[in-house]
Amino acid sequence: AAAAGGEAGPAAVGVPRPIEDEDLLISVAGGLGRYDEEKDVYRKDADCLECLKDLQRFLRRDDPRARDVFHRLGQWDLVSTDLVPLIVQCQGDADLVYNALKVLTFLTMPIDPESDLIHAQVGHLKRIKECFLANDALAVIVGLLAKPLARYPRLSEKDLLVVQLVLTFVRNLLCIDGALRSACGLKKLSEVGGISETSVADEALAKGELLGRLF
């Protein structure tokens, strides 16, 4: 990942700042797994689950205005290179998928209009949505609902947490473009994310594709 330099503030340089404990974040992100090109498969590392939990801790502590951790994970394209392949490849491991989903839910929360670098946030969110339109990871995530719903109405506390998490993530995906307009203002979208009013039709199409994958 490329580190930002210089003394100017985020709005001036247009890129995220260096972050505290970045070496640790690099280690945690690198500990999820790796792609085996020879066998065309993603292989999780032994500490993958703990690394997912560490990522959650990083994101919980992330400054809501600067969002340095969010930006860094976006720069590294972690959703595309690790989280989505991990979910698809390890879909039989419900605990692993559940914790990967927690990370994804943090990453897809709506943009705060008072936060910095909205331009970069727009790009990261669009990239995440594209990743889920291009593969079967969303179906795996929705599949987490199967066991809780089979036990309905006798749902445990964990069942309720799973249902809430899945629905929150799906809502986040469906609302990405709407959230961008709310955060940036429709007139400013072309300046912050390369989006114009013509993106309204694209948004409807993307929502249709997402719903098609769900149902």
URQUIQUI-V536775 format. One record per residue. N is the residue number from 0. SS is DSSP state (~ for helix, > for strand, _ for the rest). PSI is psi in degrees with one decimal (* if undefined). OMEGA is omega in degrees with one decimal (none if undefined). Layout:
n-><N & N>
ss-><SS & SS>
psi-><PSI & PSI>
omega-><OMEGA & OMEGA>
This chain:
n-><0 & 1 & 2 & 3 & 4 & 5 & 6 & 7 & 8 & 9 & 10 & 11 & 12 & 13 & 14 & 15 & 16 & 17 & 18 & 19 & 20 & 21 & 22 & 23 & 24 & 25 & 26 & 27 & 28 & 29 & 30 & 31 & 32 & 33 & 34 & 35 & 36 & 37 & 38 & 39 & 40 & 41 & 42 & 43 & 44 & 45 & 46 & 47 & 48 & 49 & 50 & 51 & 52 & 53 & 54 & 55 & 56 & 57 & 58 & 59 & 60 & 61 & 62 & 63 & 64 & 65 & 66 & 67 & 68 & 69 & 70 & 71 & 72 & 73 & 74 & 75 & 76 & 77 & 78 & 79 & 80 & 81 & 82 & 83 & 84 & 85 & 86 & 87 & 88 & 89 & 90 & 91 & 92 & 93 & 94 & 95 & 96 & 97 & 98 & 99 & 100 & 101 & 102 & 103 & 104 & 105 & 106 & 107 & 108 & 109 & 110 & 111 & 112 & 113 & 114 & 115 & 116 & 117 & 118 & 119 & 120 & 121 & 122 & 123 & 124 & 125 & 126 & 127 & 128 & 129 & 130 & 131 & 132 & 133 & 134 & 135 & 136 & 137 & 138 & 139 & 140 & 141 & 142 & 143 & 144 & 145 & 146 & 147 & 148 & 149 & 150 & 151 & 152 & 153 & 154 & 155 & 156 & 157 & 158 & 159 & 160 & 161 & 162 & 163 & 164 & 165 & 166 & 167 & 168 & 169 & 170 & 171 & 172 & 173 & 174 & 175 & 176 & 177 & 178 & 179 & 180 & 181 & 182 & 183 & 184 & 185 & 186 & 187 & 188 & 189 & 190 & 191 & 192 & 193 & 194 & 195 & 196 & 197 & 198 & 199 & 200 & 201 & 202 & 203 & 204 & 205 & 206 & 207 & 208 & 209 & 210 & 211 & 212 & 213 & 214>
ss-><_ & _ & _ & _ & _ & _ & _ & _ & _ & ~ & ~ & ~ & ~ & _ & _ & _ & _ & _ & _ & _ & _ & ~ & ~ & ~ & ~ & ~ & ~ & ~ & ~ & ~ & _ & _ & > & > & > & > & _ & _ & _ & _ & > & > & > & > & _ & _ & _ & ~ & ~ & ~ & ~ & ~ & ~ & ~ & ~ & ~ & ~ & ~ & ~ & ~ & ~ & _ & _ & _ & _ & _ & _ & ~ & ~ & ~ & ~ & ~ & ~ & ~ & ~ & _ & _ & ~ & ~ & ~ & ~ & ~ & ~ & ~ & ~ & ~ & ~ & ~ & ~ & _ & _ & _ & _ & ~ & ~ & ~ & ~ & ~ & ~ & ~ & ~ & ~ & ~ & ~ & ~ & ~ & ~ & _ & _ & _ & _ & _ & _ & _ & _ & _ & _ & ~ & ~ & ~ & ~ & ~ & ~ & ~ & ~ & ~ & ~ & ~ & ~ & ~ & ~ & ~ & ~ & _ & _ & _ & ~ & ~ & ~ & ~ & ~ & ~ & _ & _ & ~ & ~ & ~ & ~ & ~ & ~ & _ & _ & _ & _ & _ & _ & ~ & ~ & ~ & ~ & ~ & ~ & ~ & ~ & ~ & ~ & ~ & ~ & ~ & ~ & ~ & ~ & ~ & ~ & _ & ~ & ~ & ~ & ~ & ~ & ~ & ~ & ~ & ~ & _ & ~ & ~ & ~ & ~ & ~ & ~ & ~ & _ & _ & _ & _ & _ & _ & ~ & ~ & ~ & ~ & ~ & ~ & ~ & ~ & ~ & ~ & ~ & ~ & ~ & ~ & ~ & ~ & _>
psi-><141.4 & 131.8 & 140.4 & 148.6 & -179.1 & 168.0 & -14.0 & 157.9 & 169.0 & -42.5 & -29.8 & -43.0 & -22.5 & 11.0 & 155.6 & 155.1 & 162.8 & 147.1 & 155.8 & 142.3 & 32.0 & -36.2 & -39.4 & -41.7 & -40.9 & -43.3 & -42.8 & -47.2 & -38.1 & -14.1 & 1.6 & -43.6 & -167.0 & 157.4 & 125.9 & 98.3 & -33.9 & -40.3 & 3.4 & 51.9 & 148.9 & 131.1 & 123.3 & 150.4 & 165.7 & -33.8 & 21.5 & -48.1 & -44.0 & -35.3 & -37.9 & -41.2 & -35.5 & -39.7 & -39.5 & -41.4 & -41.3 & -45.7 & -32.1 & -34.6 & -4.9 & 132.7 & 125.3 & -20.2 & -48.5 & -35.5 & 46.4 & -41.6 & -44.4 & -47.5 & -41.4 & -43.7 & -33.4 & -41.6 & -38.5 & -5.7 & 42.2 & -32.6 & -45.8 & -42.0 & -25.2 & -52.4 & -47.8 & -48.4 & -36.3 & -44.9 & -43.7 & -44.1 & -31.3 & 33.5 & -18.4 & -10.5 & 92.0 & -37.3 & -39.5 & -46.4 & -41.2 & -43.9 & -32.6 & -37.5 & -35.4 & -44.3 & -45.7 & -36.1 & -40.8 & -45.2 & -23.1 & 9.3 & 147.2 & 150.2 & 134.0 & 120.7 & -15.8 & -2.1 & 167.2 & 162.7 & 51.4 & -34.9 & -48.5 & -37.8 & -41.3 & -48.6 & -41.8 & -42.7 & -41.3 & -39.7 & -41.5 & -45.0 & -40.2 & -39.1 & -38.4 & -16.2 & -15.2 & 0.5 & -170.1 & 11.3 & -36.8 & -39.0 & -36.9 & -43.3 & -46.6 & -28.9 & -19.1 & -19.4 & -15.7 & -52.6 & -45.8 & -42.9 & -29.1 & -24.1 & -2.1 & 137.8 & 8.3 & 65.2 & 136.3 & 172.8 & -40.0 & -39.8 & -44.5 & -37.7 & -40.8 & -48.3 & -45.8 & -42.6 & -45.7 & -45.9 & -36.3 & -43.8 & -44.7 & -42.2 & -44.8 & -44.6 & -45.6 & -25.9 & 5.6 & -52.4 & -37.9 & -38.8 & -34.3 & -42.4 & -38.2 & -39.1 & -39.3 & -27.0 & 132.0 & -35.7 & -22.6 & -6.8 & -38.3 & -24.3 & -34.0 & -19.8 & 13.9 & 26.9 & 141.1 & -176.9 & -21.6 & -13.8 & -13.2 & -43.7 & -39.0 & -38.5 & -44.4 & -40.4 & -43.8 & -40.5 & -39.1 & -40.1 & -41.0 & -45.9 & -34.6 & -36.1 & -28.3 & -38.9 & *>
omega-><-179.9 & 179.4 & 177.9 & 179.6 & 176.3 & -175.4 & -175.4 & 179.1 & -176.6 & -176.8 & -176.9 & -177.0 & 176.8 & 179.1 & 179.7 & 179.8 & 169.0 & -175.6 & 176.4 & 179.0 & -178.5 & 178.1 & 178.2 & 178.5 & 177.0 & -179.7 & -179.5 & 179.8 & 179.7 & -178.4 & -179.8 & -177.0 & -178.8 & -178.9 & 177.0 & -176.0 & -177.7 & -178.5 & 177.1 & -178.6 & 175.8 & -178.9 & 178.0 & 175.2 & -176.1 & -177.9 & -174.5 & -177.1 & 179.2 & 177.6 & 175.9 & 178.8 & 176.0 & 177.0 & 176.9 & 179.2 & 176.4 & -176.2 & 176.3 & -177.5 & -176.8 & 179.0 & -174.6 & 178.4 & -177.4 & 179.7 & -175.0 & -179.5 & 176.9 & -179.0 & -177.8 & 178.4 & 175.3 & 177.3 & -179.3 & -179.0 & -173.8 & 179.9 & -178.1 & -172.9 & -174.8 & -171.2 & 179.2 & 176.9 & 179.1 & -179.5 & -178.4 & -174.5 & -175.0 & -174.0 & 177.0 & 179.8 & -173.3 & -178.7 & 178.7 & 179.6 & 179.8 & -178.8 & 172.8 & 179.3 & 176.1 & 178.4 & -178.8 & 179.9 & 173.5 & -174.0 & -175.4 & 178.6 & -177.3 & -179.9 & 172.4 & -178.2 & 178.6 & -177.7 & -177.8 & 171.2 & 179.8 & 177.8 & -178.8 & 179.1 & 177.0 & -178.4 & -179.6 & -179.9 & 177.8 & 179.6 & 178.9 & -179.7 & 177.7 & -179.9 & -177.4 & 174.6 & -171.2 & -177.0 & -174.4 & -175.8 & -178.7 & 178.2 & 177.7 & -179.5 & 179.1 & 177.5 & 176.1 & -179.2 & -171.9 & -177.1 & 176.8 & -178.7 & 177.2 & -179.9 & -179.4 & 6.0 & -179.2 & -177.5 & 175.2 & 177.6 & 178.3 & 177.4 & -179.1 & 178.2 & 179.0 & -179.7 & -179.2 & -178.2 & 180.0 & -178.7 & 178.1 & -179.8 & 179.1 & 176.1 & 179.7 & 179.7 & -177.2 & -174.6 & -173.9 & -176.3 & 176.9 & 178.9 & 178.3 & 179.4 & 179.4 & -176.9 & -170.8 & -171.0 & -174.7 & -177.5 & -176.7 & -172.8 & -179.0 & -179.6 & -171.8 & -176.0 & -178.3 & -177.2 & 177.5 & -179.9 & 179.1 & 180.0 & 178.6 & 177.9 & 177.7 & 178.8 & 179.6 & 178.6 & -179.7 & 178.1 & 178.0 & 179.3 & 178.5 & 179.4 & 177.2 & 178.2 & 178.9 & -171.7 & none>
